Amino acid sequence: MTEFIRTPDANFEDLSSFAFEPHYHEWQDLRMHFVDEGPADGPVMLLLHGMPTWAFLYRNMIADLVAAGYRCIAPDHLGFGRSDKPTDPHWYTIARHTEVMTSLINGLDLRDVTLVCQDWGGPIGLAQAVTMPERFARLVIMNTWLHHEGYEYSEAIRSWNQNWHRGGLFDRERPDVALLLVLSAGLASPQDIVPAIATGTTPELGDMAADVYKGFAAPFSDLPDAAFNGLRRFPLSIPFDDYDSGNGAAQEHHYNELLSWNKPVQFVWGCADQIFTEEWGRTWAARLGATFSAIEGANHFLQDTHGAEVVDRILATIDAES
């Protein structure tokens, strides 16, 4: 049996902005959480998160998408959110995350899917579209990438990776990644957040910052260090560091296959992101013949800070396609 840690339901109480009923998909001996909101027979929005977030990232988008008639499916990757967290760090590979996501899509028999993906949700989600194109109607790609020959990794992503290695900022027990979302949202300064991460303390936060922090901290609050191994493995699986764990060969295949994708593709990009830059987003969009919706001032986690605007851009583009 897989050794895992399950976050207590009590950790998710009183998240006033995320009052969605939990649903669970069984994968082998593990439980994967997903949000399922909206009409059961509606077209699907498959909302995929990356590192170090969970379905909470889409809290400002789900209600508006449901109001527009969509069924929103927002899963938590194993190791994140309300999903079970295997304790063995070697359990986590991008190929395995991809396999689990395929199981969820098939298990729910999702069709007429608009994939909305960001960060690691890109490699994991775009793999689904390549291998099961009949299930997908369109792609919405936000601040992500697929590894391929010639891709130039930014200094920001190289620094992110390095900070998870020995001696880095996050090389510690129970790293407090929720503070990163507070920082990314501009709700606290680096001078407050970086020392707090380094010392394992929580700075004083204003009400809005405290709400963001509470939501992103909930999956790991009061859990032992082994519950954090899924977090650790994502940055250490970037293919320039660990090609095999990052499923680098498959990523390159999926990248090349998407160059001949013949269904609508829309890029919605946070242009203040230093990890996946605007220049890269525009370059990739041009290669796919896709539309590019630039959100000036939005950072890496644009769903968190500009959720309503992201929804408006997606729905406007779909309307224009009709």
N, C-alpha and C positions, 0 to 999 in steps of 0.2 A: 504493500500500500504506500501511497505517496504521503510523506509527512508534510503537513501544512498547518497554517494558523488561520483561523476564521475570526474576522473582526466582529465583536459583539454588536447586535442591533442597536444597543443603547448609544453607541458612538454616533449614530446618525439621527438621533432624536433632536428635535428643536432646530433643524436646519430649515428655517422658515421659507427660504427661497428654493428649496428642493424637496417639496412635499409629494414626491412621486412614489407610487406603490412599487416595491421591489419585485422583480421576477427573476427566476433562476433557470439556467440551462445546465444540465448534468453532462460533464465531459469526463469519461472514465470515472475516477473516484473523487473528482473535484466539482465544485459548484461555481458557475460563472454568473455574475449578476448582470442584468440588463434592465433598462427602462423601456417600457412599451406603452406609449401614450398615443391616443388618436384613434380614428376609425380602423377597425380590423381589416376592412376591405379597401382602405385608402392606399394611394401610392406611398412608397416607403422612403423615408429619409434615414439612412444608416449613418449615424454620427459617431465617428471613431476618434478617440483621444490618443494622446501620446504620453510623453514623460514630462513631469511627474504627476500627472493629473488623473482624473476619472470622469465618469459621466456628469458629475457636478459642473464640469467645464461648460456644458451646454445648457445650463439652467436658464440662461437669458435668451435662448433660441427656441426651446421646445414648445412653449405655449403658443408662440406666434405661428410656428409651423403647423401645429395641430389646428389652430384657428383657420389656417389656409387649406385644411382638408387632408393633411399628411399624417401618416402613421410614423411616429418617431421611435426608432430603436437605437438606444444608446448603451452599448455594452461597456463593462469594465474588463480590461485584460486581466487574466489571472496574475495575481501579485499586486493588484491595484483595487481601489474602491471597496465595494462590498463583495468582490470576488475572493475566493480562497487564495491563500498565499503560500505556495510551496516553500519550504525552508532551505532546500538544497540549491545553492546558486547555480549549479551546473544544469538544473532543470530548465532554466530559462534560455531559450534560443528564439530568434525571430522566426525560424521555420516552425517551431512549436506554437508560438502565438498565432501564426498564420493558419496552422492546422485547426486550432481551437476555433478561430473565427469562421473557418469554412464549415465546421460542425454546427455552429450556431445558425448560420445562414440556411444551411440545409435543414436543420432541425425545425426552424420556424417556417421553412419553405418561402423565404422572402423573394418576391418578384417585383418588377417595375421599380427597381431600387435606384434612388439617387444616392451615390456615395459622397459623403462629406467627410474629408479626412485632413488631418493636420499632424505634424511631427511624426512620431512612429506609426500613427494611424495611416500614414501614406504608404510606406512599404507593405504593411500588413493588409490594408484595405485594397490598394491597387492590385495586389496579387489576386484578390478575389475576382475583380473585374476581368483580369486577363484569363483566369482559368474557368470562370463561369459567366461569360459575357451575356448569355441569354437572360440572366437574372437582373442585369443592370441597364437602366435607361439613360443615365448621364453620370458624369463625374464632376464633383466640386473639389478642387485641390487648393489647400491653404497651407502655406508656410511649411513645406515638407520637401522631400527629395526622393529619388531612387538612385542608388549607387550605380555608376556606369563608368566606363573608360573615359577619361578626360574630365570627369567632374572634379571641380576644385573646392575642397572643403574650406570654409571660412575660418579665420583665426578664432572667431567666437566659438565655433563648435569644437575646434581643437582644444581650446582652453577648457570648455565644458567637460570634454573627455578627460583631460589631464587632471582636473579637480576631483575625479573619482578614483584616481590611482593613488598609490601609497604616498602619503605626505600632502595630498590635495585637500582642499577645503571640505570636501564631503567624505574624506577617509576617516570616519569616526562612527561610533555607535549611534544608532537611531538618528541619522541626519535629518534635520528639520527642513524638508523641501517645501513645506507649505509657505514658508517665508518668501520663497522665490516668487510665488504668485502675487504676494503683496507688493514686492518690489517691482515686478513686471507691470502691475497695474498702476504704478506711480503713486501708491498709497503710503509709501515710506521711502526713505532715502537709503542709498547704499551704505552710508555711514552708520545707519542704524541696523541694517539687515545683515551685512557681511560679518561684523563682530559677533552678532547674536548667533549666527550659524556656527562660527568658529568656536564659540564658547558653550554652545548648547543651551543658551538662554532665550527667553522670549521678550522682545522689547515692548514698551508701552505702545499700544496701537489705538487709533481712533475707531469710532464705531463701524465705519464702512470697512476699514482694514481688518478689524477684528472679525467681522462676518465672513470676509473672504478667507481669512486664516482658518477660522473654525471649520469651514467647509472642506478645505483642502487638507487639513490636518486630521479630520475625522477618521479616515481609513487606518491610520497608524497610531492614533492616540493611545498611549499606555500599553502598546504591544511590545514584545521582546525584539531584540535586534534582528533575529532571524527573519522576521516578517518584512524586513526592508530589502531583502535580497533581489526581489524583482525590480525595485528601483535601481539598485546598483548595476544590474545586468544590462539595462537599456543603454546607458551611455558607454559602457564598456564593450558593447556589441556593434558600435559604429564600424563599418567594414574596413576603414583604414587602420583600425586597431585590432579587430578580431573578425577577419573576413568570413570565417566559417560560422561563428555564432550569429553574425549579422546577416547570414543568408545572402552573401554578396553576389554569388553567381546567379542566384534566382532573381535578385533585384535587377541585375543587368539585363537578364532575359525579359523581365516584365517591362523595364524601361524601353527596350527595343520593340517589343510587341505593341506597346501603346503608341508608338510612332505611326502605326497604321490603324489606330482606333477610329471607327467611323460613326460614333455617336457623339452627342454634344459634350463638350468639356468646358468648364468655366474655372478660371483661377480667381480666387478672392484672397488678396494678399495684404498682410500687415506690413507696411512699407518702412516702419522704423525697426524692423527685426534685423539684428546683426548676425543671427545664426543662419537663416535662409533669407538672403538679401533680395531686395526688389529686383536687382539686375538679374539674379538667377531665375526668379519667378517669371519675369518677362521673357527671358531666353527660352525657358521650357515651354511656356504658353505658345510662343511663336512656332516652336518645333511641332506642336500638336495642332496648330491652327485653331487655338482656343481663344475665347474672350478673356480679358484680363481686367478685373475690377480692383483698382488700387484704393486701399483705405489708408490715407495719409495719417501718420501719428499713431497708428495701431502697431503694437509690438508683436512678439512671437505668439502670445496667447490671445489672439484677436477675438475668439469666441467669448472670452471672459470680460473683455472691456468694451467690445463693440458688437455684442451679440445681435441687437436689434438691427443694426446697419448691415451686418452680414446676411441676416434673413432677408432684408429688403433687396439686397443685391441679387441673392439667389432667386427670389420669386420674380423679380423684374426680368431677369434673364430667361427664366422658364416661360414667362408670359410672352416675351419677344420671340421665343422659338415656336410658339403655338400658331 
